[in-house]
Amino acid sequence: MQAAEHIFEGEFADVTEADEPMDAPAPHTKVDVKAGGAPATPARTPRAVPSDGDADADADEGDDEDVDMDEDEDGDEDQYVDYDSDFEGHDRPAVEADPYAGIFFSKDRREEVIEVEEEPEEIVSERTGAKVKIMTQGEWMKGCPEGSEQGFLFSLYSYLREGACHCPQQCGYAVPRKNSDFFSLFNEFSTYIDELRAIVPRTCPQCKVAFCFACGEPINSTNSRSSLAAEDVLFHCSNIQGAILGVGLAMLETHFIEQRNQSSDSANSQEAKPRTSKRRKTDSPVASPPPNPDGESSDDDDDDDFYTPGTGGKAKGGIGYAGDGREDASAPSFTTGQAEALRLQLEKDGDIGRLLSQIRVYLPSVLREGGGRTSDYMVHPTALAHLRRRFNYVCSTLLRNDSLSDMSDRSVLYFELFEWLETISNHEALASMMAMPIMVVASVKSINPKKPPAKGKSPVRERTIIYEGSSGPRELLEAIVIQSQAAIKGLEGMKPVEEVTQEMTEAQKRMTSESKGKEKESIPMMSEENEKLLAFCQRILATAHAIDRSLRETKGDAFVKRLHASLPSIVGAAGFDSSAIAVGEDEEGRRKAYVDWATQVRFEYCDLTIPTTDAEVEGTAPHYKFFFNTEARMLASQDIPKRSLAIAKELAVLTTNLPVAWNSSIFLRVDETRVDIIKALIIGPEGTPYENGCFLFDIFLGPSYNQSPPNVKYMTTSGGKYRFNPNLYADGKVCLSLLGTWNGPGWVAGKSTLLQVLISIQSMILCEEPYINEPGWDKDAGSSRSLAYTYNVRRMVVRAAMLGYLKAPPEPFEDVIRTHFRLKAPMIAAQLDKWLAEDDGRLTLDDGGGYAVRGGPKGQSGRSTNGFKEDVDEIKAVLQELQSGTSEPSSEL
């Protein structure tokens, strides 16, 4: 420790390296020991990743015959323990340009650990006189599934709570250690720090030597870097660092969980208050919440009321036509309790933010103001373990928040979180944690004790906990980055039409010249709320950039490229190569391939404008391939701040929260220059007569959005011919109280969202029994008339929403539609065979409601004479061509 301190002070700066290297034993070779108890083989310390020098050294280890190590004969991959990543052995060249090429951060990990819980001991603090609990060994080790990290944690805990700390001059003076010295759990972190400041610096009464109670090394009082000044004493050694981070993060985790539980209890106690929004469970990995340390789901939302399309999870019923309010309650009456809840949340965020700020002081940081301290350079091996098991829980919970607006409102807490992420990524010993998967609790199983506890001893509880890998910090942050980029795009507003430049007259030139320097150029001002969201989004992007820059400096470009390849992304206007998606050998493989593909392409920006012609006047607003083209062109040059803010928040949510599942998905395309122009494609839910059909909607966020609902037009009508549902008219009208097109719970200004509209259409209009959506027919659920209506809808879906779109795919969803059918071809073929076998043979009526009054004509012996079989055969032929890769889009299919 003293040598390190002298080096840091620059006392050996004048020493130059010799031209010839000193004679030294080869790395990892056997060393003969003449006397004393030193081991014959040098001890190896597990390390996070090999450095450049290590990579070169490892390459030559196989040539040394006198190796006294446990290693495989065929390679040297076991020459170091890679305790913080999934390392897969492979042959490496003698000189490797990328020393991290063998490091894999796979989320496909599963670790089983037995953890012990004990009743903590309680003592009275000598300094404060207050009762404090002592952290048990089980609590200290809790949440660590890595074997080597467990070893480091156990060693440090045992060292700091047992035995004695001896005078470094070996005069015989020793200070006994107690478990309360470093592991007392005070109510405040600052109290714990004050306690350490009082006990860490010790002075031998005989030798008068100042030494550190945590490591036993002398403290050089003449060295300003390690003096006994209060601000420096806790940076003397890595042992103190390990203890502070372990205890501090345990306090943080406990405090954070308590606050979340309080918020959950408060929400559950307000059962009389209707909900403002609902989130659906999907197969999307982004929407999956992490389990909490106790093995229970950390998702506070009650999903009992959620409807998963095609699963029959919701009772049959209409969507508000009967006047009993059965549609989604999207118009609650907000009370003053909402403002009070927000105030309490901000108070809690402030407490957590202050605690994070206090603990961050003791994170290893060579960029510390005034220069790095000893513990900043000599990082304790437990530092990474503490961060991965305790900080990662808080970090992942906060980053999984799917509301950028909520994050912005809680910016005090999130700004501190971003500071943590940047500080961690700036240190080489910790930076790789940004790419590592977060190990979360998958299951917990109690173990019955083999024997009862000894008399006077507290019972010990053992549990088998299985940990599984989940998205790492940088991957979770990327989802927020995508939302921020979308929000910034929305805040930019619509690009104004470029004015045609004309030659200025001499008078105009003089006026322009005379006004220079007298008046500032008029710059459109953002509202305060818009500026706040913009600043928050820019801070998120800056954090992601800082992390990538640090990783590139410490790990190299290749490491960062591999990391970025695994991050979620929004495909730009260039599109996505869906032809490279493998179908999968079995159903499970097909499901995974489909969800992975749909997650990649569910949200895109694209060009929805119609190419201009020479006849058009320059400077006019472009036309759009869009039903609401006229309305959109009228707003081409208008900037409405409230509308821009609403669209920004909307886009942020839509980028990463559109439902994606094998059963049903929603795809969105937004014009790259006009974010108020949107097209949606909803895949019909499984178990409904709309199953696997493609349903297109044009959506325009008008001038008063979101004080009023969006304009929505249904486009899959076969040229205004088919009415697929009592709520989907042949003229494209979408009948939904949320849109104000029918009586019932409607749009709530500033609260309702486009995502709610899309999910309402997906789950409540494209439903299992559409017949009961007709006013007054809801009591005939399950009747023969309802069944005939369903068969009629199936035939229309096959002809228009399947075969029609395979023949002429609508822009800009051509690739989505063809890939959807290609990846699900076997399942769709089986579905069509089932539908054909069940068909009643009636002729297809454009308006299925006619069956309520009269029966459609039926063929002889129940055999279909309505062209349904021909449509099915034609689709199945196209499916075979799609699977073989020979089919091309053509209206002649």
N, C-alpha and C positions, 0 to 999 in steps of 0.2 A: 504493500500500500504506500509506504514511504517513497519507494522508487518511482511508482507511478506518479505521485504528487510532484516529485522533482522533475520528472519528464514534462509534465503538464506546465510547470513553471518556466520551462525553457532552459534549465541549467545545463543541459547537454546539447544545446543547439550548435555549439562549435565543434562537436565531434562529427567527423565524416566517416562514411563507411569505407572499410578497407577494400582494396582491389580484389584480394583473394579471400574467399569465405573461410571462416574459422572451421577447424575440424570439429565435427559434431556427429553423434550417432545418427544413422539413417532413421527417418521417421518410422515409428511403430516397430522398431527392432528391439531385440532383447538387450537389456542393460544389466550387466553384472553389478551386484552390490557387495562391497567388501565388508561393511559393517552397518549396524543400525537396522531399522525395520522397514526401510524403503522397499517397495515392491520391485520385482525384477522387470515387470512390464509397466510402462507408464500408463497411468489411469487416463481413460478417455472421458471427456465431458460431452454429453449429447449437445448438439448445436442445431440451430434452426435450419440453416442452409450452408453449403460449402462456399467459401470465398474463392476468388480467382486462384489464389495461391494454393488453396486446398485441392482445387480441381487438378492442378498440375502435379501436386504431390501424390494424390491418389492414383494418378495415371501410371506412376512409376513403382507403386507398392508391390505389384505382382512380380517384379524382377528380384526382390529381396528374398532369399531362401531362408534367412534366419528370422522368421516372423513367428512370434509367440502370441498369436491371436486366434480367436475362434472365427474362422472365415471359410467361405466356400472355396473349393479348389478352382472353380472355373472363373472366378472374378473377384473383384475387390469391393463389391457394392456394400458390404457390411463394415467397411472401414470406419464409418461414422454412423451415428444414430440420428436419423432425420425425424425428430420427435414432433415436429409441428406440421407435417404435411404427409400426403400419400405418395411415397417414393416407390417407383417401380424400377426394378433392376434392369439394366441394359448395358451393353458393351459400349464404352466411351472411347473416343480416340485419345491419343497421347496428349494432344493439345486441343482443347475444346473452346471454341469461340464463345459459346453460351454456357456458362457454368451451371445454369439453372434449367437446362434442357430436360433433365431427368426429374424435375419436380412437377408433380401433378396435384392439382387441388380439386379432387373429385368430390362431388356431393353424395356419391353412392357409397357412403360409409355407414357402418353400423357397429357400435361399440357397446358391450355389456359390462357394467360396473356394479360392484356391491358397495353401497354407501352406508355409513353408520351414523345414527343420530343419538346424541346423548343430551341429558339435561344439563344445561350450562351451570357452572358454579357461580355463586354470587358473593361478592365481597364488598367491603366498605373502603372507598378510596381514601388513602392517607392524606392526599392533598385537598380534595374537595369535600370529603365527608359524605359523599353520596353513594348509594348502592349502585354497583355496576356489575354487569355480567361478564364472564370471561369466555372468550371464543373457544369452543371445544375443538379438538382435533378433527372430529367429523365435520363440523361447520367449516373449518379451514380448508378441508379437502373437498368439500361438496362441489359437485358440478364439473369435475375434471375427469374426462374419459380417457385422457392420454396417459399411458403407463409411465413414460419418462418424466412427464411433468408432475405426476403424483410423487415420484421419488424426490424431486426438488422441493416440492411443497412440504413433504414429510420431514426432510432433512432440516429445512429452515425452521419449521415449527419446533422440532425437537431441540435444536441448537439454542433457540432463544428462550426456551422455557425450563430448561434443565441445566444441572451442573453449575459451574461458576465461571466468571470472567476473570482471568489472571492478569496481573501486572505484566506488561510486555518486557520489563527488565528482569523478570523471573526472580523477583525478590521474595516470593512467597505470599504476597498479598493477593487476595482474591475476593471478588464480590459475587455472592450467590445470586443466581437468577431464579425468578419466580414466573409462573405463567401469567401473572397479572402485569408484568413489566411491559410487554409489547402487545398483549392480546386483550386488553380491557375494552369493552364496548360501551363507550360513553354516549350520552344522548346527542352530543355535538361533536363534530369532527375536530373543531378548533380546540376543544377541551383535550381530546386525545393528543393533538399535536403539542399542546402546552405540557402535557404529562411527559411526552418523549423528550422535549427540550430540557426538562428537569433531570431526567435519569440517564440520558445518553452520555453526556460529558462526565468523566470520572477522573479523579486525581489520586494517585497512590500516596498515602500519608508518609511512606518511608522514602520512596525515590523522588517524590514530587513530580512524577511524570503524568502528564495528561493523556488519557487514552479513551477510546470509544467503547462503551459498554456493549455495543452490538457486535463488534468484530474483534475487540481486544487489541487493536493496533494503536500505536501512539498517535496523538494529534500534535502536529508541529505548530506550536503557537506563533512561530516566526513566519509561518507560511500564511499569507493573507487568504489563499484559496481555501485552506482548511482550518482557519482560526476558530476560536470558540464563540465567535459572534453568533447571535441568535439566528440570523438568517442563513448561516452556513452549516451549523452543527448537524442538521438532519440530512445533509448531502455528503457526509463524510464517507460512507461506504454503501455497498450494494445491499448488505443485510438490512439496513434501515429502510432502504427503498422497498425491498420485498415486503417488509412488515407493514409499512405505511400503505402501500397499494393494496395489500391483501385485506387489511382491516377497513381502510377507507372505502374500497369498492363493495365490501360486504355491507357496510352501513348504507351506501348508495342503493344497492339492490334491495335491501330490506325496506328502506324508505320509499322507494319507487313502487314496490309491490303493494305496500300498505296504502299508498295514495290511489293506485289503480283499483284496489279492492273497495276503497271508500267510494270512489266514483261509480263503480259498478253497483254497490249497494244503494247508493243514492238514486241511480237510474231505475233500479228495480222497484224502489219504493214509490215511484211515481207512475204506477200502472194506469192511473186514470188519464194520463197525458198521452194523446195519440202520437205516433211516430211521424217524423217528417220525411224519412227516407228509409229504404230497405236495400240491403246488398244481397245479391244472390250468390250461393255457393256455386263455383264453377271448377273446371279442371285446370284453370289457369294457375301457374305456380306463383305469380305475383300476388294473387289475392289470398294466398294461404297464410293465416296468422301463425306465429310460433307458439309452441306450448310454453307454459311458464315453468319455473324450476321445480314446481311440485308435480309436474306431469299432467296438468290439466290444460285444456285449451285456453289460450289467453284472449280468445275472441269474445268480447263483451256483448256482442250482438246476439239477440235471441232469434234463431233462424227457424223456429217452429212454424212461423206464418209464411215462410218463403215457399214459393212454388217452383219446383224444378220441372220444366216442360217435359211432357211425355211420361212422367213417373206416376201420375195419378195421386200426387201428394196433396192436392187441394180438392176440397169438396166441390161437386158440380154446382154451377150456378152462373148467373149472368154477370154483367159488369156494370150494373147500375140502372138498367132499363126498368126494373120492377119498382124502382123508387125507394128501395130499402138500403141504399148506400153500400152495396156489396163491392163496389169498385174500390180500388186502392185509396185509402183515406189520405189523400194528398192535400187536404185543406184543413189542417188543424188550427185551432185558435191558440195562438202563442200568448203566453202569460209573462208577467214580469219575472217569473222564476227563471226564465232563460237568461236574462241579463245577470241575475244573481249567480247562476251556475257558471257563466263565463268568468265572472269576477273570481269565484272560488278556484276555478281551473287555473287562472293566471297566477293566483297566489301560490298554488301548488307548484306550478312551473317555475316560479321565482325561487322557491325553496330548493327544488332539484337543481336548477341552474346554478345557484350559489354553491351547493355542495359539489357539483361537478367542477366549478371554478377553483374551489379550495383544493380538491384532490389533484387537479391538473398541474398544479405547481410542482408536484413530486413525480410527474411523468419524466422519463429520460428524455432530455432534449439538449442537444449540442448547440442549438440556436438560442439558448437561454440568454436573456438580457444580462450583460456583464460577463458572458462566457460560460461554457459548460463546467459543471462541477465533477468531482470524482465519480459520483454515482451515475452521472450522465454518460460517461464513457465506459465504466465498468458495470454494465447492466446485469442485475441479478437474473438468473434463469427463470425465476418464478414470475417475473414481470409480465412476460407474454402469457403465462398460464392465468394470472389474475385477469388480464384484459380479455382473454378469449372466453372465460367462463362467466365473468360477472358483468364487465362493461358491455360485452356483446349482447347480452339479454336486453339491457336498456337501449342500446343502439338499434338493435333489430326491431324492437317494439315501436320506437319512435319513427323509424324509417319506413315501416309498413303502413303508416298512416296514408290512406288513399285520398286525402283532401289537402291539396296545396293551399287552399284558402285557410283551413284550420291551422296548418303549419305556420302560415304567415301571421295569423293572429297570435300564435304562441312563439313568436320569433326570438324572444329572450332565451327560451330553452333551446331552440334549434340552433341559434348562433353559437351557443356554447358547445353543442354537440359537434358542429362543424369544426370548431377549434380543436376539439379532441381528435377528430379524424385527421386533421392536418398535422397535428403534433405527432401522432403515432406514425403516420406515413413518412415523416421527415427523419425518423431514426432507423438506421439500417437493421438493427436488431429486432425491430417491431414491424417494419414496413410490410413484410410478407403477410401479416395478419389481414391486410385489406383484401387479399385475394383468397384467403382460406375460408372454407365453409364453416358456418356456425353450427356447432353441435347442439341440437335441441332434444329435449326429452320426448321419446316416442311412447314409452310405456313404463309403468312402475309396478313392481310386485313385491309385497312384503314377505319377509322371511321369518318364520317362527323361530324364536330363540331355542337353542338346544338345551340350555339350562337356565333356571331362574337367576336373577341377579343376586349377588352376595348381600348379606345383611348390611343395611345402612347405605347401600349403593343404589344409585338411580338406574332404572331399567335402560338397557341399550336396545335400540331399534335398528334392525338391518333391513335394507331394501335393495332389490335388484333393479337397476335402472338401465334401460336401453336408450342410447343416444343415436340419433341419425343426423346426417349432414343436411344442411339447408343453405340457402343463399348467403354468401359472405357480405361484409360491409360494403365493398365497392359495388357489388352487383345490386344490392338494395338501394344504394345511392343512385345508381344509374336509372332506376325507375323514376326517382324524383327528378333527375336531370331531364328525362324525357318530358315529364309534366311541365317543368320550368320552361323548356324550349317552346312547348306548345303555348304556354301562357304568355310568354314574351311575344310570340307571333300574333296572339290575339290582341295584346296591348298595343301593338303597332298600328292596329286599325286597318282599314281598307286603304290601299294605295290610291292616291288621287290620280285622276286622269291627267296625263301630261298635256300641257297647253302647247299649242303650236307657236313656235317662236317666230316673231315678225321683226323686220328691220325697224329700229327706233328712229324717230325723227330727230333733227338737231335740237329741237326744244326739249324733247324728252331726255336726250343725252345730257343737256345742261342741267335739267332738274335733278337728274340722278347724281350728277357730279356734285352739285351744290348741297345735296342732302347727305353726302358722305360724312360720317363722324358726328352728325347732329342727332340722328335717330337710330336707335337700335332696331335691328331687323326683328320683325314680329315673329315670335316662335310660339307655336301652339303649346299651351300649358296643360300638363296632366293634372288630374285631380289628386288630392292627397292620398286617397285610398289606392289609386292606380300606381302612384309613385312608390308606395309602400310595398305593394306586391311585386313591382318591377325590381326594386332593390333586393328583395328577398330572393327572387329567382336568380338574379345576377350573382348573389352570394353563393347559391347552390352550385352554379356553373363554375365559379371561381374555386370552390372547394374541390370539385371533381378534377379540375385542371391541375390544382396544386398536388393532389394525391398522385395523379398520373405522372407529373413531372418528377416527384420524389421517387416513385417506383422506377422510373426510367433511369434516374441517376444512381440508385442503389442496386437495382436488379438488372438493368439493361433493357434495350429496345425489344429484344425477342420475348422477354418475360411479359412486358406490357402488351405486346401484340397478342400473345396467347390469352392474356386476361381479357382483352377487349373482344376477342373472338367469342368468348363465353357470355358476354353481357347482353341483356335485352336491348333491342333496338327498334327504331321506327324506320321502315323501309321508305326511301324517298321516291321521288317521281321516276327514278330509274327503274323501279319495280323490283321484283323478287323472282329468282329463277326457280319456279316451282317444279320444273321438269326434273330437277336433281333430287327431289324428295322421293326417298325409297318408300314403297308401299308397305312393306313389312310382311313377314312370312306367315304370321298368325293374326288372329283378331286383336290380341293385346298389342302386337307390334303396329298394326294398322291404326289402332286408337291413339297410340303414343305419337306416331308420325303425323296423324291428322291434327292433334292438339298442338304439337310443336309448330307445324306449318301455320295453322290458323292464328296462333299467338304472334307469329312474326308479321303476318299481313293483315291483321284485323283493323289496323288504323294506318292510313297513308295520306300523304299530301299528293295531289296530282293536278294536272292542267285540265280544267273543265271548260275552257273557253273554246269558242268556235273560231277557226282561223279567219283572219280578216281578208277582205278582197280589195282589189284596187279601187272599186267603186266607193268604198266607205271613206268617210272624211277622217283625216288624221285628228287624233285628240279626243275622239268620242269614246265612250265606254264600250268595252267589248261585249259581245253576246256570249251566252253560256248554254251548254247542253243541259238544260235545266228547265223544269216546268215554271219556276218563278223567275224566269229571265228578266221580265219587265220590271218587277219589283226590285231585283238585285241591281239593275242598271240605274234605277232612280236614286239609289243610295251610294253610287260609285264615288262621289266626292264628299261625302258627309262623314264627319267624325263625331261620334256620340260617346263621350267618356264612360257613362254608366253601362252602356251596351258593350263597349270594348272590354270593360272589366268583367262583365258577366260572361262574355264569350271566352275570355282568357281562362277563367275558372272552369268553365265547361270543358274546354279542350284539354285542360290539365287532367281532369278526371277521366275523360273518354280515352286518352292515349293508352292507359294501362288498366282500365277497369271494364272494358267491353267484355260481355260474357263470351267465353270460349269453352266449348265442350264438344265431345263426340255427338251428343244428342241434339245440340242446337247451338249456333253461334251467330254473332252479329258482327258485320264488317262495315267499316265507315271509310268514305273517301271525301276529303276536304280540299277545296280548291287552294292551291299554294299561294295565291295572291288575294283571295277573298275568302277568309275563314268563316264567313257567314253562309257560304254556299256549300251544302253537304248532301251527299248521297249515301243511303244506307241499304244494305242487303241483309235480310234476316233469313236464316235457314230454318225451315219448318221443323218444329220440335218432334221428337220421337213419340210415337203413340198417338199421334193426331192425324187427321186426314191431310194435313199439310206437310207431313214428314218428308224431309230432304228436298222439298221444293224450295225454289229461290224467289224471294219476294222483295221487290225493289221499291224504295221510297225516296222522294225528293224532299229535302228539308231546307227551309230558309229561316234564318234567325233575323227577324224583322227589326225595324227601327226602335221598337219599344221592348225588345228582349232584354232581360228576362222578367220585366214587369208584366208581360203578357206571354202566352205560350208561343212556341214556334209554329210556322206554317208547314204542314205535312201533307204530301200528296202521294197516294198509292199509285204505282205505275204498272204493276203486273196485272193488267186487265184484258190482255189480248186485243188491244186496240179499242178499249171501251166496251168490250163484249161481255166479259165474265164478272159476276159478283160472287166472290169467294166466301163471303161471310156477311151476316147482317150488319157488321160494322165496317166492311170494306165494299164500298159502292163501285159500280162499274165505271162511274165517272171519276174515280180516284179519291172520293171523299173518305176520310178516316173518321169514324164515329167513335169518339172517346171523350168522356167528360173532362179528362185532364187537359184536352185540347180545346175545351169550350164548345164542342160540337154536339154535346148531349147534356141533359140534366144530370146532376150528381156532383160529388166532390170534385172540385176543379183545380185549376192552376193556382198555386200560392206564389204571389209576387216575391221575387228575391230568394225563394226557397226551392221551388220545384225545378227539375232539371230535365234536359233532353234525355239523359240516361234513363230516367224514370219513364219517359214516354216510350222509348224503344223497348224496355223490358215489359211494359204494360202491353204493348202490341204483341211481343213475342209470347208472353205467357197467358194473357187473358183474351186476346182476340184469336190468335192462332192456337185455339184450344182443342181439347179432345172431342167435345160435342158442340160444334158451332151452332146447331139448331136452336139451343136454348138462349142464345144471345139475341134472338128476335124478341121484340117487346111482346109480352103476354104469352110467350111459348115456353117460358122457363119451367113450367110445371109439367111439361111433357117429356122431361128427360128420360131417355131410355126407351121411348116409344118407337113403333115401326116407322112413323113419319120422320123421327129424328135420325134413325138409321138410314133411311132412304136419302135424306139430306146429306149425310156423311158420305155415302157412296157417290153421290153426284159431285160433291166437292173433290173427292179423290180423282175422278175422271178429269175435272177441270185442271187440277194441279198437275197431273201427268201431262196433259196436252200443252198447257201454257207455261207453268212454272218449272217444268222439267224439259220436255222435248222442245218447246218453243225457244227456251233460252240456250239449249244446246245447239240449235240451228242458227240462232242469231243472238249471241251473247250481248247484253247491253253494256255500253261503256259506263264506267271504267272497270267493270267486274268480269271481263272475259276470262282472265286467267284464274280468278277465284272460283268461278262457276265450273270451269273445266277441271280444275284440280280437285274441287269438292267431289265431283262425280268420279274422278279417277281413283281417288284414295278410298272411296266408300263403295266402289263398284259391286263387289260381291254382296255386300249387305243390302244395297239398293235393289239389285236383281232379285234377291230373295223377298224383299218387301213388295216388289211389283207382282211377283208370282202369287203372293198371299192376297194382295188386293184384287187381282184378277179372279182368283178362286172364290172370293167372297162377294164379288160384284153382283148386283141384282139384275143386270141386263137392261135396265131402263135407258132410254135415250137421255143424253146430257142436256139439261136445261140451263140456259145462260143465267137465270135467276133461280137458284135452288129453292127459294121460298115458295115457288109454285107448288111444291109437293104438299104444302099444308092444305091446299084447297083441292088439288086434283092429283092423281097418281100419274107418273110418267109412263109412257107405253113400255111394254116389256116384250122381249123376244120369246119365241117358242121354247118350251122346256127349260126356261130359265137361262138359256145360253145367250151370251152377249151378242147383240146385233148393233151396238152403238159405236163401233170403231175403237173401243177401249183396248181390245187385244192387239190390234194393229199398232196402236201407239206404244203399248208395252213392248212389243217385239222390236219396234224401231229403236226405242231407247236402249234395250238390251244389246242390240247390234252396235250402237254407238259406244256403249260401255266397254264392250270387248275391244273395239278399236282404240279407245282411250288407254286401256291397259297395255295394249301391244305397242302403243306409241305411233300408230299410223293415222289416227284421226286428226283432221284439221278443221277449224271452224268454217262452216259453209252453210248457206241457206238451203243448199240442195241435199243436205243429209237426209 
